[in-house]
């Protein structure tokens, strides 16, 4: 299976640069994954496709202002340190620019000496392990100095940084938002829950690897990045109860999908717990838990496009993307959504 099999041409003007004023008024392409039949709806219509006894799985991770701009202590050169994953109390795995200036032992100052980091080691993939020095509470300093890490294809500055958070974001740690969830409002979630649909919250801290293109020719040669997840006993029980009673488990976003599929066994049970997952889902994968998926439109040749193709069929997905382009849907993080059932 070639990476190029998942390529499509997208007009630049269809890349959404701003979130809509009303989260739930984005468009929704609904596709029957068995037949490929497509309907065009508004996102708030999603509740019409959910049934009593279903379980909606949401990723409650919260994006941190992970982009730090500072200066090298000895030269004053401008550098960027991007937080990827916490490794200890004051240690983080980071992406740095420019890498040549930040070797082991280099120190970077942020703000008015409010925060200082030292490069402790360089990992094989070029990422850096850094140690931070500060007085006070790290999260408060980060809120003051850090910037929201918008994807590179969004070139406009975000006026309200809360619009890059879901309304149910709770657990801080993501370098990117689980964007399928950006369409939900609190009132829409209340309506869904009041209709008899169970809601299970899981956590997966999204890493930048989500946006990295697949650079190998053969999909099977791609090495997936690792992300931390947690599933509570309550969430696991809700999901397992739904499967036992014949309801559908519908994931909001590829991150929710990867979380529950990572924690599932061959019998179709989800286990509570936490850890790192590097699960790579592409066509041929046997889904153990997920019965439906709400997701955004993904980049060409991305692992996310491969995941949705594994679930609904590559031909169906590529046809749906062609239809969405013809219908002038908005693409990527702040764009429109699709529902695969």
C-alpha positions in Angstrom: 0.0 0.0 0.0 1.6 3.3 -1.1 1.4 6.6 0.7 0.6 8.2 -2.7 -2.6 6.3 -2.7 -3.9 8.7 -0.1 -3.1 11.9 -2.1 -5.7 14.4 -3.2 -5.6 18.0 -4.6 -7.0 20.6 -2.3 -7.6 24.2 -3.4 -5.8 26.5 -0.9 -8.8 28.6 -0.4 -10.7 25.7 1.2 -8.3 25.5 4.2 -10.3 27.2 7.0 -8.4 30.0 8.7 -10.9 31.0 11.3 -13.4 29.1 13.5 -17.1 29.9 12.9 -18.9 32.1 15.4 -21.3 29.3 16.2 -19.4 26.1 16.7 -22.3 23.8 15.8 -23.2 25.6 12.6 -20.4 24.1 10.5 -21.4 21.7 7.7 -21.6 17.9 8.3 -21.0 15.3 5.6 -22.7 12.1 6.7 -21.6 8.9 5.0 -22.9 5.4 5.3 -19.6 3.5 5.5 -21.1 0.3 4.0 -22.8 1.9 0.9 -20.8 5.1 0.5 -24.1 7.1 0.3 -23.6 10.7 1.3 -25.9 13.3 2.9 -25.1 17.0 3.5 -26.2 18.4 6.8 -25.3 21.0 9.5 -23.3 19.8 12.4 -26.0 20.2 15.0 -28.0 17.6 13.0 -25.5 15.0 14.4 -28.0 14.3 17.2 -30.4 12.9 14.7 -28.0 10.1 13.8 -27.4 9.1 17.5 -29.7 6.6 19.1 -30.7 5.9 22.7 -28.2 3.4 24.0 -25.3 4.7 21.9 -22.1 5.9 23.6 -20.2 9.0 22.4 -16.5 8.9 23.2 -14.9 12.4 23.7 -11.2 13.3 24.3 -11.1 15.8 27.1 -7.4 16.8 26.7 -6.6 20.5 26.9 -4.2 22.3 24.7 -1.4 24.1 26.5 0.3 27.2 25.2 3.2 25.0 24.1 5.1 27.4 21.9 7.8 29.4 23.7 9.9 32.1 22.1 13.2 33.0 23.8 16.8 33.9 23.4 20.0 31.8 23.7 21.7 32.8 27.0 25.2 33.2 25.6 24.5 34.9 22.2 21.0 36.4 22.5 20.0 34.6 19.3 16.2 34.1 18.9 15.1 30.5 19.3 11.8 28.6 19.7 11.1 25.7 22.1 8.0 23.7 21.5 6.7 21.5 24.4 5.8 18.0 23.2 5.6 15.7 26.3 6.3 16.1 30.0 9.0 13.7 31.1 9.3 14.6 34.7 8.4 17.4 37.2 10.5 20.0 35.3 11.6 18.0 32.3 10.0 18.0 28.8 10.6 16.5 25.5 10.6 19.4 23.0 11.0 20.4 19.4 13.5 23.3 19.0 14.4 25.8 16.2 17.0 26.3 15.0 18.4 22.9 16.1 22.0 23.7 15.2 22.1 26.4 17.9 20.7 24.3 20.7 23.0 21.4 21.5 23.3 19.8 24.9 24.3 22.3 27.6 22.8 25.3 25.8 20.5 27.5 27.9 17.5 29.6 26.8 15.9 32.5 28.5 12.2 33.4 28.2 10.5 36.6 29.2 12.4 38.7 31.8 14.2 35.7 33.1 10.8 34.3 34.3 11.7 31.0 32.8 15.0 29.4 31.8 15.6 26.0 30.2 18.8 23.9 29.7 19.1 21.4 26.9 19.9 18.1 28.7 20.2 15.7 25.7 19.4 15.3 22.0 17.2 12.4 21.0 17.8 10.3 17.8 14.9 12.0 16.0 16.3 15.5 16.8 13.9 16.3 19.7 15.5 17.7 22.8 15.0 16.8 26.5 15.1 20.1 28.4 15.0 21.0 32.1 13.2 24.2 33.2 14.2 26.6 36.0 11.6 29.0 37.4 10.1 30.5 40.6 6.4 29.9 41.1 4.0 27.6 39.3 5.1 26.4 35.9 1.6 26.3 34.4 1.0 30.0 35.4 4.3 31.0 33.8 3.5 29.1 30.7 0.1 30.8 30.4 1.9 34.1 30.6 4.7 33.4 28.2 3.5 30.6 25.9 1.6 30.9 22.6 -1.2 28.6 21.4 0.4 26.1 18.9 -1.8 26.4 15.8 -1.0 24.1 12.9 1.3 25.5 10.2 -1.5 25.7 7.6 -3.4 28.3 9.8 -1.7 31.6 9.0 -4.1 33.9 10.8 -3.6 34.9 14.4 -6.4 33.5 16.6 -8.3 36.3 18.4 -9.7 34.1 21.1 -7.4 31.2 22.1 -10.3 29.3 23.7 -11.6 28.6 20.2 -8.8 26.1 19.8 -10.1 24.2 22.9 -13.2 22.0 23.0 -15.9 23.1 25.5 -15.2 20.0 27.5 -11.4 20.4 27.6 -10.1 19.5 31.1 -6.8 17.7 31.3 -3.8 19.9 30.2 -1.1 18.4 28.1 -1.8 18.5 24.3 0.3 20.2 21.7 -2.7 20.2 19.4 -6.5 20.2 19.8 -8.7 17.1 19.1 -10.4 19.2 16.4 -13.4 17.0 15.7 -14.7 18.1 19.2 -14.5 21.8 18.4 -17.9 21.6 16.7 -19.7 20.7 20.0 -21.4 23.3 22.2 -22.4 22.6 25.8 -26.1 22.8 24.9 -25.7 20.3 22.0 -24.0 17.9 24.3 -26.8 18.3 26.9 -29.4 17.6 24.2 -27.5 14.4 23.1 -27.2 13.2 26.7 -30.8 13.9 27.5 -31.8 11.8 24.5 -30.4 8.7 26.2 -26.9 8.7 24.6 -24.1 7.9 27.1 -21.0 10.1 27.0 -17.6 8.6 28.0 -14.6 10.9 28.4 -11.1 9.6 27.7 -7.8 11.5 27.6 -5.1 11.4 24.9 -2.6 14.2 24.8 -2.2 15.0 21.1 1.4 15.3 19.8 2.8 17.2 16.9 3.4 13.9 15.1 -0.3 14.1 14.2 0.6 16.7 11.6 3.8 15.2 10.3 3.5 13.9 6.8 4.2 10.2 6.0 7.6 10.3 4.3 8.0 6.6 3.3 6.7 5.2 0.1 5.2 2.1 1.7 2.6 2.9 4.4 3.7 -0.1 6.5 7.2 1.3 6.8 5.9 4.4 8.7 6.8 4.7 12.4 4.0 6.2 14.4 4.7 8.8 17.1 3.8 8.0 20.7 1.1 9.7 22.7 0.0 9.4 26.4 -3.5 8.3 27.1 -5.7 7.5 30.1 -9.1 5.7 30.4 -10.9 5.9 33.7 -12.8 2.9 35.1 -16.1 4.8 34.6 -15.4 5.4 30.9 -14.3 1.8 30.3 -17.5 0.6 32.0 -19.7 2.9 29.9 -18.1 1.7 26.7 -18.1 -2.0 27.6 -21.7 -1.8 28.8 -22.7 -0.2 25.5 -21.1 -3.0 23.5 -22.7 -5.7 25.6 -26.2 -4.2 25.3 -25.9 -3.8 21.5 -25.4 0.0 21.4 -22.9 1.7 19.1 -19.7 3.3 20.3 -19.1 6.4 18.3 -15.8 8.2 18.6 -15.4 12.0 18.3 -12.1 12.3 16.5 -9.3 10.0 15.6 -7.6 10.6 19.0 -10.6 9.1 20.8 -10.6 6.2 18.3 -6.8 5.5 18.8 -7.3 5.7 22.6 -10.0 3.0 22.9 -8.6 0.8 20.2 -5.2 0.9 22.0 -6.9 -0.3 25.2 -9.0 -3.0 23.7 -8.5 -6.7 23.7 -9.4 -9.3 21.1 -12.7 -10.0 22.9 -13.9 -6.4 22.3 -13.4 -5.1 25.9 -11.8 -1.8 26.8 -9.5 -1.8 29.9 -9.1 1.2 32.2 -5.6 2.4 32.6 -2.9 4.8 31.2 0.2 4.6 29.2 1.8 5.5 25.8 0.3 4.4 22.5 1.9 4.4 19.1 -1.0 2.5 17.4 -1.0 3.0 13.6 -4.4 2.4 12.0 -4.5 2.0 8.2 -6.5 -0.1 5.8 -6.6 -3.7 6.8 -7.0 -2.9 10.5 -9.7 -4.8 12.4 -11.7 -2.4 14.6 -12.5 -4.0 17.9 -14.6 -1.3 19.6 -15.5 1.7 17.4 -18.8 1.6 15.4 -19.0 5.1 14.2 -16.7 8.2 13.8 -17.2 11.9 13.8 -14.1 13.6 12.4 -12.8 16.6 10.4 -11.3 16.5 6.9 -7.6 15.5 7.0 -4.4 16.4 5.1 -3.4 14.4 2.0 -1.1 11.4 2.7 -1.6 11.8 6.5 -2.0 9.0 9.0 -5.4 10.4 9.9 -6.6 10.0 6.4 -5.4 6.4 6.5 -7.3 5.8 9.7 -10.6 7.0 8.3 -10.0 5.0 5.1 -9.4 1.9 7.3 -12.8 2.4 8.9 -15.0 3.4 5.9 -13.0 2.1 3.0 -10.4 4.0 1.0 -12.6 4.3 -2.1 -15.5 5.6 -0.1 -13.4 8.2 1.7 -11.6 9.5 -1.4 -15.0 9.8 -3.1 -16.3 11.7 -0.1 -13.4 14.1 -0.2 -13.9 14.8 -3.9 -17.6 15.5 -3.1 -16.6 17.8 -0.2 -14.3 19.8 -2.5 -16.9 20.1 -5.1 -19.4 21.3 -2.5 -16.8 23.8 -1.1 -16.5 22.4 2.4 -14.0 24.0 4.7 -11.0 21.7 5.5 -8.7 20.9 8.4 -8.7 22.1 12.0 -11.2 24.9 11.8 -13.1 23.3 9.0 -16.3 21.3 8.6 -16.9 17.7 9.8 -17.9 14.3 8.5 -19.8 11.5 10.3 -19.1 7.9 9.3 -21.7 5.4 10.4 
